[in-house]
Amino acid sequence: MVKFLKGLNKSGLFVKVFIVIVVSMIAVSVTITYSTLRMSEKLFMNTFSITNSKVINQIKTSVESFNYSIITATNNMAQSGTIKTFLTESDSNSLSMFKSYFNMNAQMSRIQSNLDAYEVGITVLGANGRNYSTNRSYWPILEEEFTHHPITLAIYEYPKRLTYHFDLNQVEQGHADQPTIIATKALLERTTGYLYGAIYITMHESEFRQFYENYTSKGNDVVIVNNSGTIVSSNQSTMIGQLEKELLAHAKEIDEQDLNYKNIEFNNSKQVVLAEYLPSLDMYLVNLVDQDIVMNNIIDKKAITLIGIIIVSISLLFIFFILKRLTNSLTSLVRQISRMSKHDFSHYVTISGSYETKELATAFNDMLDELHEYVEQLLLTQEKQKNAELASLQQQINPHFLYNTLASIKIIVQQGNREKAEEMINKLISLLQNILGNVSETVTVEEELVNMKNYVFINQARYGEHIRVNYYISPDCMLYQLPKLIIQPFIENAFFHGFNKKTSGFIHIMISQQAGSLICEIVDNGDGMEVNHGERLPNYKSKRQLFGGIGIKNVDERIKLLYGREYGVVINSIKGEGTKVKIQLPIID
């Protein structure tokens, strides 16, 4: 990765911008596609839950209609004297028994006709030991098993309730072909409460499944769970009889908290669960929706991904040719600048390409013109300078500052930040324009503030903004005169000598008038230095100036030469805490 970044840093602007665009487009495409799929899934699941809620209500209505028919049948049997007689009288003679069975058969046929809409069998068991069944195939247990069967014992425990049971043991014992759902009710005398019989209305699970099977599909399953957590019925036959207490807990939570649906992990897949309590059966109707199966049937992720790849590829192809055309002229300009000798400013760059490139080339050529003019003025001034001391005070531009600044501009241009590059060039041009002329020339505080800000902007653009610069200029001092670039050397020293150990900090520039003098202060919280007691200036041995040739002592001597010994520079510094520079000048309107 490091090698790749180093190689990318050496690549041209076109390669960098194109790579950034490619990565950005891929990232945006992937993000949009992923978000669209997630939103589509969420929208579908919300819509699906509403639709399935209506389906569940329809299933519940069908089950309640079935339960109502069962209640009607059990009430008719409870009110039938024929059935009561059959279940309570003792055996006397064959004729009496035949008559009793005949009447019982006729009565049960009438009751059975009320349940013809459902495939059920009816069995009654009497206190006298007699039993009668319309169709034993629905629950073919032996007669001697009735009395002690767990379902019969449950009838005795809740004699006044119509209850539903699930019998899977018969399948395991090989007595029946499939699971059975059984509705039971005790037969009681109204006056005494004597239990004289029990009713068993039986239905194969496959018949009960007809209430909801038409509403199921692949990935959209329905299960009926009783209060013990056993799956009583399902369109998935393999699930019948399984104990799923966790699924029961989810169903209860949905019902108790009135949730529309809930997302769970079930059978190693993500499921959306809808549930409805069936009070008549004392069971829960649960709808399981497999998210992956359902969404794969609706959303073709492969097609969407392929379309996205095609769109991105076509877009990148167009961008490649357009970007190549736009950056060719800029790349050519950068190459011309980079090939220019350090001290040879006679070769102008070619003005061509896009509007921005032309403007940048024109600004660069103008900068060279002004630089030529400045150099000529500097040479002329040096020729006229007779005083060696005054000659040392003449302002000079350090070529390293210019080339480092131009190199920074080049990097900014390569990064595609044309506006910042243009602004930096304008700042540099403005700075160069304002420093040309006689070193003893004075400017207003307002003009010098512009120069300082231009200089600070260029340095922060080159080295970062970890050193903050704050300006506190008294408004009544804006029109006062002061020597040109009198403050700049101290800002430069604060930038490049005051923060060698510390990596960040601040520089405060303050200008105000005190006791008839113009006071300029430069304060930083950098490394500081050792200043001997009683000395106005530190023994600062470094002579490296990154921008101009005027050192600290030269500034002090220049002020004294211009305005007298009462004015000058005082520096206070504490090592590790920072430095404060105080420049005292006369007030000149």
Protein Blocks (a to p, Z undefined) as FASTA:
>chain_A
ZZmmmmmmmpcfklmmmmmmmmmmmmmmmmmmmmmmmmmmmmmmmmmmmmmmmmmmmmmm
mmmmmmmmmmmmmmmmmmpmklmmmmmmccfbfmlmmmmmmmmmmmmmmmmmmmmmpccd
dddddfkopacdfblklmcccfklmmmgmklmmmmmmmmbccddddfklmmnopafbdcd
ddddddddfklopafbdcdddddfklmmmmmmmmgcehiacddddfkopafbdfblklgo
pacfklmmmmmmmmmnopabdcddeehiacdddddddfknopacdddddfklmmmmmmcf
klmmmmmmmmmmmmmmmmmmmmmmmmmmmmmmmmmmmmpcfklckbccddedjfklmmmm
mmmmmmmmmmmmmmmmmmmmmmmpmblklmmmpccddfklmmmmmmmmmmmmmnopamlm
mmmmmmmmmmmmmmgccfkbccdfklmmmmmmmmmmmmmmmnopkbccdddddfklmmpc
cdehklmmmmmmmmmmmmmmbmbdcdddddddeehiacdddddfbebpaddehiabdcdf
bfcdfkbmcdfklmmmmmmmmnojkbccdddddehjaccddddddddZZ
